[in-house]
Amino acid sequence: MRIEQLEYIAAVTRLGSLRRAAEELHLSQPALSETVRNLERELGVDLLDRKRSGAKISEDGRELLPHITGVLDAVDKLRRAADDQHHISRMVRLGTVNAATVPLLVPTLREFHADHPLTQAEVIGAQQAEIHRSLLEGSLDLGLVNYLRGDDVPPDFHTTELLRGRPVVCLRPDSPLAELSEVRVTDLLEQPLIVMRAGYVMHRFVHRLLNGRAPTFSYSTDGAEMGKLMVAEGLGATVLPDFSIVGDPLERSGAITWRPLAADRTEVLLVIQRRRSGSVPRAARDLHDIFVRRAATHRAATEGGDD
């Protein structure tokens, strides 16, 4: 049994005759009739009444018509779903708080493009709350966000840990802080400080770290990438996860460096999240898997380098 055989029966019923159905389907009448006969032989039922005046749906055919229509409706839904999946898979949307951009995000996107050359990847920088909202609304497929160890993770998302690091001070090599093996809070307060805006995990961490004390001067900005550029231009120091600094082009070129925070054992987690409910496009699943695999490779290389 083929789908087009059922479609031909539906057309004969709708148009009232084999002749009109053949005209609409751009088939010869004998070809259409033979196709229907093959279906009749398979089912063991005469679906058409054939007379000199023409062929119309038979009584047995009318009784089977609801089943035929049900199959065609199901096939139509399947085709629409497949078409939607195809179009959705042509674009994957990723929200990120701009953490681990160079060591993880960039190589992942490069590998994804090699595997999916026809699929566009849209990377959107945003705060964590906006990423969560967009994931729930379906306007983002995946989200890269940070948590401090011990934070509660929303149950609405499937969450996979990618990287784990510690907050460090990002500074210029010619900064007085670069002469220190580790930076105390009192040292940090003596320098202009670049802080992330409210809504970023690192804003919350710095607020907790300073405990109500204020630096000599401070800037407020969005995301690690702008923070590192401001540091490189000599505007001050900032506090970021180490995985957002190590391997960055600015660090490799010597424009920025980093020092650990004294007496601080806080861990920052970079995770990838997707909505638990609803289907996930194939391309988004593949991108998710590449992130997980790349993160494991990065962790192994970093741990190997520390030995």
N, C-alpha and C positions, 0 to 999 in steps of 0.2 A: 504494500500500500504506500502510495506517495502523496505528499501534501497537495500537489497540484490536482490530483484526481478529486480530492474533496473540494478543492476550490472550484473545479469545473461543475460539480454537482450543485454547489451553492449558487453559482452563476446561472445555471439553467433554472433553478427554483426562483431566483430573484427576477429574471428577465422573462420567464414564462415559456420559453421555447429553446430547443437545441440550436436553432438557426441564429436567433439573436445572441445567444451566449457565444457561439462560434465567431460571430462578427465582432463582439466586444473583446474577445480573447485573441483575436487575430489568428484564428486557427481555421483550417478547412472543416467543414461539417463532418465529413467521414472520419477525419483524424480525431476530432472531439468525441464522436460516437464510439470509435474503437477504444479510446482511453477509458470511457465510462464502462464499456462492456468488460474490459479487463478487471475493473474494480468490482463489477457485478459478479463475475465469475469467482473472484477471490472471496467475496462476502456470501455468495450463494443467494443473492436477493436481486430481483429486478428493480433497479432504482428509477428507471424511466419507463413510461408508457409510450411505445412507438406506434404511430398511426400514419396513414398516408398524409394527413394534414400536418404532421410534424411530431416531435417527441417532447413530452413534458414529464415533470416529476411524478412518480407513481405514488400510490397510497403507502406502500412499504417504504418508499423513499422519504415521504413526509414524516413517517414515524421515526425514521432514523435521523432526520434532519437536526433535531436538537443536539444529538451526539456529535454530528458532523460540525455543527456551529461551535460547540464547546471545544472541539479539537482545534478548529481554526482560530478561535479566540485565544486559546492557550499559546498557539504558535505565534500569533501576532504579539502577544505580551512578551514572549521570549525574544522575538526579533527586536522589539523596542528596547528591552532591557539590555540586550547585547549591543545595540546601537548606542545607548546611553553610556554603557561601560566603555565602548570604544572611544567616544568623545571625551569622557572624563579621563581616560588613560592617556589622552594626548597632552594633558596638563596635570602636573603634580604641584600642589602648593604647600610650601613649608614655612612655618613661622619659627623665628629664632630670636633669642635674646642676645645674639652675637657673642656666644661663648665658644671657644675652641674652633674658631673660624678656619684658621690655616691648618692646624694639625688634623682636623677631622672633617669639617664641612666641605672644604675645597676638594680634597682627594675623593670624598664620597661622591660629590657631584660629578667629578671627572669620570669616575668609574661608571656612574649611572648613565651618563651621556653616551659612553662607549657601548653600553648594553642596550640602551633605548635611544637611538639617534633621532627618532621622530617625536619623542616626547619632550615637551618643554617643562622646565622646572622653574617655578617662580618662588624666589626666596624673599620673605617679608620680615624685616626687623620690627620687633614690637616688644612691649612689656608682657610679663607672664600672664596677667589677668586678661589682656586682649587676646593672647594666643589661645588661652583656655576658652574664651567666649567664641572665638572663631572656629575652634575645633568642634564645639557643641553645635554651632549653627551649620557646620558643614562647609564653610568657606575656606577652611584649611584642612589638609589631609593629615599632616604630621606637625608636631611642635617640638622644638628643642628648648628646654627650660632648665634653670638651676634650682636646686634646693640646698638648704643647709642640712647636714645630717641630723636626723631626729624630727624634721618637719613632717607634718601629715601630708600624704599624697591624696588628692581628690579621687574618690572611687569611680567617677564617671569616665576615667581614662585608663587605658592599658598603658602601663609605664614600664620602661626598660632602662636600667642604668647603663650608661655608656662610659663615662669617665668619672674619676674621683680625684680631687686635688685639695689644695689648701689655699687660703687667701694669702697673697703676698703683696708687697709694695712694689709697684711699677714706677720706675724713675729713670732719669737720664744718667749715663755713666759719669757725668761731671757734677752730679748733685752731691752735696755734702753727705747725704744719706748713703751714697754708694760706697763710702769709706767704711761703713759699718758692716759687720758680719750678719747682724740681725737688727731690725728696727723696732724700737720701743714706741709705745703710744706717745710718750712725751717728746720723742724725736719727731714723730709725725706731725704733732701739733705745731711745731716750729716752722713748718714749710707750708706754702700754698698747697691746698688739697683739692683734687678734682674728684668729685663724688658723683655716683650715679643718681639719677632722679628717683623720687619715691615710686615704688612699683617694681623695682629691681631687687633681687635678693641681696646684691652687694650694697645697696643703699641701707637695707635693714641691718646687714652685718656691721657696716661702718658706724651706724648710729649706736649699735650695741657696744662696739669697740670703744668709741669715744666716751660713752657713758655721760653724756651731757656736757662734756668739754668741747670747746670750739677751737678750730685751727686759726692760725694768723689770718688766713684768707681762704676762701673756698669758691670753686666753680661747680656748677651743676650741669650735667650733660646726659645724653641718651646713649647707652650702650658702650661696650668695651672698645669698639673700634675707634670711636671719637675720643674716648678717654686716652687711648694710647697715642693718638695723633697729637693731642694737647700736651701730653708728657714729652713727646719727641720735640715739640716746638718750645719747650722750656717753661711752660705755664705752671708746672708743679708736679706733684706725685699723685698717684691714684692707687686704690686697692682693688685687685682683681684676682680671680682664681689663677693659679699658676698655669693651668692648661690653656688659658687665653693669651699667655705671653710667650711661653717657651716655644721656639720655632717660628714665631711670627716674623715676617720680613723686616720689621723695624728692629726686632731683637737680633736677628741674624746680621743686619747691617751695622749694628752697634749704636743705633739711635736711642734705644731704650734697653734697660736691664731690669733686674728684680732682686729683692732681698726678702728673706722670710720675716714674719712678724715674731717678735720675742714673746715667749711664754704663751703661744696660742696654738691650740691643737684642733681648731675647727676644721671640719671637712666640708667641701663643697661638691655636690653631685651634679653632673650633667646627665639629664635623662632625655629620652625621646618618648613622646606620648601620642596616642591616637584615641579617638572616641571608641568606647566599648560597643555602643549600639550602632547598627547600620552596617552596610557592606563597605569594604575597603577596596578601591580600585587595585588591579593587579600591579600597575606601575608603582603605586604608593607602597604596596607590600614589598616590592622589590627594593625600593629606596630604603625602607625601614631595615631590611635585612643587610643591605650594604653598610648602613650606619653601624649596625651591631658588629658586623665582621671587621670593619675598619677600626672600630674602637678597641676590639680585642687585640688587633695587630699593634695598635698604638700603645696599649698598655704593656704588651709583651716587650716592645722595643724600649719603652721608658724604664720598665723594671730591670731589663737587662743592662741598660746603661747605668743604673744606680749601683749595680753589684761591683 
